[in-house]
Amino acid sequence: MTDHQATYQRLCDQFQEATMLGTIQQLLEWDERTKMPPAGGAYRADQAAYLAGIIHQQKTAPVVDEWLQELAESPLAADPHSDTGTVIRQLRRDYDKKTKLPKSLVEELTRTAVEGQQVWSEARAADDFAKFQPILEKTVELKRQEAAALGFDITPYDPLLDDYEPGESTANVARVLGELRDALVPLVEAIADSSQRPDVSIVSREFPIEVQKTFGAQVVAAIGFDLEAGRIDETDHPFMVGLGPGDVRLTTRFDEHNFCDGLFSTMHEAGHGIYDQGLPREFYGLPTGEDVSMAIHESQSRMWENQVGRSHAFWEHFYGRAQKAFPGALADVEMRDFYGAINDVRPSLIRVDADEVTYNLHVLIRFELEQALIENDLQVADLPAAWNEKYRDCLGIDPPNDADGVLQDVHWSAGLFGYFPTYALGNLYSAQFFAQAAEDLGDLDAQFRRGEFAPLREWLRANIHTHGRRYSAAELVERVTSKPLSHKPLIDHLTQKYGEIYGL
């Protein structure tokens, strides 16, 4: 082993150990959101902050800078997209960013995020924004401090967005999502004007929760989520967390009178889980074994939820099983009517319940509001009114209360500013990747009718999962599809699918 190789190994050991600590922190978060009693919140905040401080110290130790300087001039970094070149390049980027943040700020951000989620949960249950306002004001101020420490040229939102979409800019995201909105609005209007309306009462019948759990587990296993290396639990706001090779946790929720919420939330999180299970195990804890960005992660979850799970071909395979599982609700329902019900399009209050067409408008509202908060153009006290105004303007809906309005999402309570736009970007990446997969693999619908989901899963693994952070999101989409990210594949998908359903 050469001196450079020995230094490289020390670097990898340092970061893989930090990742191990990070998974312990994530396990505490999973427990907090699924099993922890409410009274444990204060001490859990201290635990999380303590671990965050240790991890920050380990990743920003001066010796890391010394190792990276040595390796930058070594043959190991000669090819920036090789295994070693990717690790050196991405860890240098991460180190330069993290060393700008004081340990005390990292700890306080983490502590406030845990406290904030506890307060948010109570405030939402009580429909009481005033209860949540003080901790949200503190969170926004801490995020502004974080942005100032990281530095920015144009807007403090840029460095926060970079946490989830490395290398992306607020201006470019606004441009891309603006083009999407311009194309979506007339489609939403055309659907609203259609005389063909699905009978949505079909999916609001009685669907026993225990049967939903069994059916959902069968579906996610069929599409390729390995339940021997993962599990499914319940929570208020579904999420996925990877706790290490062989341990990927999905969470979901169920409503006896909402078939779509339980199944599609489970499929969505399974899409995230399939991505995590597809990352190279041998590189776990290093950039070559990590996801590219949150938008790429979201592209995987939205693809399995929407392009696959809400497709006609998928239900040609699964509908008979669904009728047997839920005879009281579906025995007398024709598949075409069920298919229309699960793809109903209409403006709605709740983002996670939104249909495939209007969903991105919910994201755009949040993107604009959180920019305004971080840029100090909107005060937290004025957030509920601003939220309600945007819902009236964009979706023609007046939220009846804050629980189903400004308090519906957990993200701001956890300090996740910059996260929301990745949902819409994920939809764009999803459609573009899926179109390319169809071109490469042939008739995907025919495969889905036969219950064959492995070809798509393996295509995603080979073209996306296996690369880790070797390429940026923008580089990856061009590498896979030979085109830059565009809103057109998503609009083409939505126009064709919903044109058929609504007779447009």
Helices and strands as residue ranges (DSSP letters): H 3-34, G 38-40, H 41-59, H 62-72, G 75-77, H 83-98, H 103-126, H 129-150, H 157-162, H 170-193, G 200-204, H 209-223, G 227-229, E 230-234, E 240-242, E 248-252, H 259-278, G 281-283, G 287-289, H 294-302, I 303-308, H 312-325, H 327-330, H 335-342, G 351-353, H 359-374, G 380-382, H 383-395, G 412-414, H 421-441, H 444-449, H 454-463, G 465-467, H 473-481, H 488-502
